[in-house]
């Protein structure tokens, strides 16, 4: 028994049994039919039953599934910055969070394509309530973040997770992906929550927190989608927050959002890997001797990296101009791109609800505002 058993992915020795128990599940058939549309069931079942490691499962099945998602629901994935990373080296990727499954899946596809160490990735236990989804997530090297706990249990859970992340990075040479905040960004404002960094710091055995953060090699990552496939699904929560009403999720809302993110149209996607934080950490250590201030400064450094490297698309500039009834950014998009975006607005948003219209446009426009703020500050 390991103390991490409640949150960890499968060990390779457990993979085959888990697959054999799931091979006839209707959701497994749906995934395989999507990924290998012209392959007979007996063939993929036989290949699955011969799979004995997470890496084999990811490379032979999940990688192919993600390629199919890109083929069917996007105009392609581009990347930058991966050449700075070293092979056989583990990193802690802290990324902005737009899509439940794809953010981490696309990063792993890119790491694999560049011959780099793939990640173990954090996933909220609220997303894997169904047994099959929990099995699938553990086969895909996800570890569980326990949500909705009372304060004392939350502290214990955070400590366990921070220790596990430390073990992965420093003892198992396994990279880790974690979102900069709990839950996806709904309004287009990507910001690192200090609670995430405090949790990471709990795993430190260093007298100085900054030394630990240097040791685990933090790499900020920005991911941007030209179209957010779940944009309209985010509206009810944004409307509730705008009206100071407590938002309560529908029973299957997370699952519907998860599926919509995978199959919905995204157009172009870009992932940028920032520099490994080193000099910035030295500067923070010199300037602040209080760990809370160090964590706030580190959150700012991560935000700066993500905002600076965030790829803006025509949709972002169009939304900004529509919102402000301006033509400031008209050179950044075509009339055709603008009319396509306006058609999307008509289809997804009630134009008689100005508050909803504004929230939808802000979701796309805020990255422009944030990048402008950053560039003006530099």
C-alpha positions in Angstrom: 0.0 0.0 0.0 1.3 3.5 -0.9 0.0 6.6 0.8 -0.7 7.9 -2.7 -3.1 5.1 -3.7 -6.2 7.3 -3.4 -5.0 9.8 -6.0 -2.3 8.1 -8.2 -2.7 6.7 -11.7 -2.2 3.0 -12.3 1.1 1.4 -12.0 2.2 -0.4 -15.2 1.6 -3.7 -13.4 -2.1 -2.8 -13.0 -2.7 -1.5 -16.5 -3.6 -4.7 -18.4 -6.2 -5.8 -15.8 -7.8 -2.4 -15.9 -7.9 -2.5 -19.7 -9.3 -6.0 -19.8 -12.1 -5.0 -17.4 -13.0 -2.0 -19.6 -12.5 -3.3 -23.1 -16.3 -4.1 -23.5 -17.5 -0.9 -22.0 -19.8 1.0 -24.5 -17.7 4.2 -23.9 -14.5 2.4 -24.8 -16.2 1.3 -28.0 -17.3 4.9 -28.7 -13.7 6.1 -28.3 -12.3 3.4 -30.5 -14.9 3.8 -33.2 -14.1 7.5 -33.3 -10.3 6.9 -33.3 -10.2 4.0 -35.7 -13.4 4.3 -37.7 -12.5 1.6 -40.3 -11.1 -1.0 -37.9 -13.0 -4.1 -36.8 -13.8 -4.2 -33.1 -12.0 -7.5 -32.7 -8.7 -5.9 -33.9 -8.6 -3.0 -31.5 -9.9 -5.2 -28.6 -7.0 -7.6 -29.3 -4.5 -4.7 -29.4 -5.9 -3.3 -26.1 -5.6 -6.6 -24.4 -1.9 -6.8 -25.3 -1.2 -3.4 -23.7 0.8 -3.5 -20.4 2.0 0.0 -19.8 0.6 3.5 -19.6 3.1 4.7 -22.2 1.9 2.0 -24.7 -1.8 3.0 -24.0 -1.0 6.6 -24.5 1.1 6.2 -27.6 -1.0 3.6 -29.4 -4.5 4.8 -28.5 -4.7 8.2 -26.7 -2.2 9.9 -29.1 -4.3 8.6 -32.1 -7.5 9.8 -30.5 -6.1 13.3 -30.0 -4.9 13.4 -33.6 -8.4 12.5 -34.7 -9.9 15.2 -32.5 -7.5 17.8 -34.1 -8.4 16.5 -37.6 -12.2 16.6 -37.1 -12.6 19.7 -34.9 -9.7 22.1 -35.6 -7.6 23.6 -38.3 -4.4 22.3 -36.6 -2.1 22.7 -33.7 1.0 24.9 -33.7 3.7 25.1 -31.0 6.6 27.2 -29.9 9.3 27.0 -27.2 9.6 23.2 -26.9 13.2 23.3 -28.3 14.3 24.9 -25.0 13.4 21.8 -23.1 15.9 18.9 -22.5 15.2 15.3 -23.2 14.9 12.8 -20.3 14.2 15.8 -18.0 11.1 16.4 -15.8 9.4 19.8 -15.6 6.5 21.2 -13.8 4.2 22.8 -16.4 1.9 25.4 -15.0 -0.6 26.4 -17.7 -3.6 28.5 -18.2 -6.7 26.4 -18.3 -9.3 26.6 -21.1 -10.5 23.0 -21.7 -10.9 20.2 -19.3 -9.2 17.4 -21.3 -7.5 19.0 -24.3 -5.2 21.4 -22.5 -3.1 18.6 -21.0 -3.7 16.1 -23.9 -2.4 18.6 -26.5 0.6 19.4 -24.3 1.4 15.7 -24.1 1.0 15.2 -27.8 3.5 18.0 -28.3 5.9 16.7 -25.7 5.7 13.2 -27.4 6.3 14.8 -30.9 9.4 16.5 -29.5 10.8 13.4 -27.8 10.3 14.8 -24.3 9.0 13.4 -21.0 5.2 13.4 -21.0 3.3 14.5 -18.0 1.3 13.1 -15.1 -1.7 15.5 -15.0 -3.9 16.8 -12.3 -7.7 16.2 -12.8 -10.6 17.2 -10.5 -12.3 14.2 -9.0 -15.6 15.8 -9.9 -14.8 15.1 -13.5 -14.4 11.3 -13.1 -17.3 10.3 -11.0 -18.3 7.6 -13.5 -16.2 4.5 -12.9 -15.2 4.2 -16.6 -13.9 7.8 -16.7 -11.9 7.3 -13.5 -10.3 4.2 -15.0 -9.6 6.0 -18.3 -8.0 8.9 -16.5 -5.8 6.6 -14.4 -4.8 4.8 -17.6 -3.9 8.2 -19.1 -1.6 9.1 -16.1 -3.9 11.5 -14.4 -3.8 12.0 -10.6 -6.8 13.2 -8.7 -7.4 16.6 -7.1 -10.0 16.1 -4.4 -12.6 18.9 -4.6 -15.2 20.3 -2.2 -13.6 19.1 1.0 -14.0 20.8 4.4 -11.0 23.0 5.5 -9.1 20.4 7.6 -9.5 17.6 5.0 -8.6 20.0 2.2 -5.3 20.8 4.0 -4.5 17.1 4.3 -5.4 16.5 0.7 -3.2 19.4 -0.5 -0.3 18.1 1.5 -0.7 14.7 0.0 -0.9 16.0 -3.5 2.1 18.3 -3.1 4.2 15.4 -1.8 3.0 13.2 -4.7 4.0 16.0 -7.2 7.4 16.3 -5.6 7.9 12.5 -5.8 7.0 12.5 -9.5 9.3 15.3 -10.4 12.3 14.6 -8.2 12.3 10.8 -7.8 10.5 9.4 -10.8 11.7 11.9 -13.3 8.1 12.4 -14.5 6.9 15.8 -15.7 3.7 17.2 -14.2 1.0 19.4 -15.6 -1.1 21.5 -13.3 -3.5 24.3 -14.1 -2.7 27.8 -12.8 -6.1 27.9 -11.0 -8.9 25.5 -9.9 -11.4 25.2 -12.7 -11.2 26.6 -16.2 -11.0 30.3 -17.0 -14.5 31.3 -18.0 -14.0 35.0 -18.7 -10.7 35.0 -20.7 -8.7 36.4 -17.7 -5.9 33.9 -17.1 -4.5 34.4 -13.6 -2.4 32.2 -11.4 -4.1 31.5 -8.0 -1.6 31.7 -5.1 -3.4 28.7 -3.5 -2.0 26.5 -6.2 1.6 27.7 -5.5 1.1 27.3 -1.8 -0.1 23.7 -2.3 3.1 23.0 -4.4 5.2 24.6 -1.7 3.9 22.1 0.9 5.9 19.4 -0.7 9.2 21.2 0.0 11.8 19.8 2.2 14.1 22.8 1.6 14.5 25.4 4.3 14.0 28.0 1.6 10.8 27.8 -0.6 12.4 29.4 -3.6 15.2 26.8 -3.7 12.4 24.1 -3.9 10.7 26.0 -6.7 14.0 26.1 -8.6 14.6 22.4 -8.1 11.2 21.4 -9.6 11.8 23.4 -12.8 8.7 25.5 -13.2 7.7 26.1 -16.9 4.7 28.4 -17.6 2.6 27.3 -20.6 0.0 29.3 -22.6 -2.6 27.6 -24.7 -5.0 29.5 -26.9 -7.9 28.3 -29.0 -9.2 30.5 -31.9 -12.7 29.4 -31.0 -13.6 28.1 -27.5 -15.8 25.1 -28.2 -17.5 25.6 -24.8 -18.0 29.4 -25.0 -21.8 29.3 -24.9 -21.8 26.6 -22.1 -19.9 29.1 -19.8 -22.6 31.7 -20.1 -25.0 30.5 -17.3 -22.2 30.6 -14.7 -21.0 34.0 -16.0 -24.6 35.4 -15.8 -25.0 34.1 -12.3 -21.8 35.7 -11.2 -22.6 39.0 -12.9 -25.9 39.1 -10.9 -24.3 37.9 -7.7 -26.3 34.7 -7.7 -24.8 31.4 -6.4 -24.3 29.1 -9.4 -25.2 25.5 -9.0 -24.1 23.1 -11.7 -26.5 20.6 -13.4 -25.8 17.0 -12.6 -24.2 16.1 -15.9 -22.8 19.6 -16.7 -19.1 18.7 -16.3 -19.5 15.6 -18.5 -21.3 17.6 -21.3 -18.7 20.3 -21.1 -15.9 17.7 -21.3 -17.5 16.1 -24.5 -18.2 19.5 -26.1 -14.6 20.6 -25.5 -13.4 17.5 -27.4 -15.8 17.5 -30.4 -16.6 21.2 -30.7 -15.0 23.4 -33.3 -11.8 25.1 -32.2 -10.2 26.3 -35.5 -6.5 27.0 -34.8 -4.8 26.1 -31.5 -1.4 27.3 -30.3 0.7 26.1 -27.3 3.7 28.1 -26.2 6.2 26.8 -23.6 7.8 29.6 -21.7 11.3 29.8 -20.2 12.2 27.6 -17.2 11.9 30.0 -14.2 15.4 30.5 -12.7 16.6 34.1 -12.8 13.1 35.3 -11.9 13.2 33.0 -8.8 16.6 34.4 -7.8 15.2 38.0 -8.1 12.2 37.0 -5.9 14.4 35.5 -3.3 16.6 38.6 -3.2 13.6 41.0 -3.0 11.3 39.2 -0.5 12.1 37.1 2.6 8.4 36.5 3.4 7.1 33.3 1.8 3.6 34.8 1.2 5.1 37.7 -0.7 7.4 35.3 -2.6 4.4 33.3 -3.7 2.5 36.4 -4.8 5.6 37.5 -6.8 5.9 34.1 -8.4 2.2 34.1 -9.4 2.9 37.4 -11.1 5.9 36.1 -13.0 3.9 33.1 -14.2 1.1 35.4 -15.3 3.5 37.7 -17.1 5.0 34.7 -19.0 1.5 33.3 -20.0 0.1 36.7 -21.0 3.1 37.7 -22.9 3.3 34.5 -25.0 -0.5 34.0 -25.4 -1.3 33.8 -29.1 -4.1 36.2 -30.1 -6.4 35.1 -32.9 -8.7 37.2 -35.2 -11.6 36.2 -33.0 -10.0 38.0 -30.0 -9.5 41.2 -32.0 -13.0 41.0 -33.6 -14.6 40.6 -30.1 -12.6 43.6 -28.8 -13.8 45.8 -31.7 -17.4 44.6 -31.5 -17.4 45.2 -27.7 -16.0 48.7 -28.0 -17.8 49.5 -31.3 -14.4 50.4 -32.7 -12.1 49.5 -35.6 -8.8 49.7 -33.6 -7.8 46.1 -34.6 -9.5 45.9 -38.1 -6.0 45.1 -39.7 -5.9 41.9 -37.7 -8.9 40.2 -39.3 -10.8 39.9 -42.5 -14.4 40.8 -43.2 -15.1 37.1 -43.7 -13.6 36.2 -40.3 -15.7 39.0 -38.8 -18.9 37.8 -40.4 -18.2 34.2 -39.3 -17.7 35.3 -35.7 -20.9 37.4 -35.8 -22.8 34.4 -37.1 -21.5 32.4 -34.2 -22.8 35.1 -31.8 -26.2 35.0 -33.4 -26.4 31.2 -33.1 -25.2 31.0 -29.5 -26.3 34.2 -27.8 -29.7 35.8 -27.2 -29.1 39.3 -28.8 -31.9 40.7 -26.6 -29.8 40.0 -23.6 -27.1 42.7 -23.6 -25.4 41.4 -20.5 -25.0 38.0 -22.0 -23.7 39.5 -25.2 -21.1 41.5 -23.3 -20.0 38.5 -21.3 -19.5 36.5 -24.5 -17.5 39.2 -26.2 -15.4 39.8 -23.1 -14.4 36.1 -23.0 -12.7 36.6 -26.3 -11.7 40.3 -25.8 -10.0 40.0 -22.4 -6.8 38.3 -23.7 -6.3 41.4 -25.9 -6.8 43.8 -23.0 -4.4 41.7 -20.8 -1.8 41.6 -23.5 -2.1 45.4 -24.1 -1.7 46.0 -20.3 1.3 43.8 -20.2 2.9 45.5 -23.3 2.2 49.0 -21.9 3.8 48.1 -18.6 7.0 46.8 -20.1 
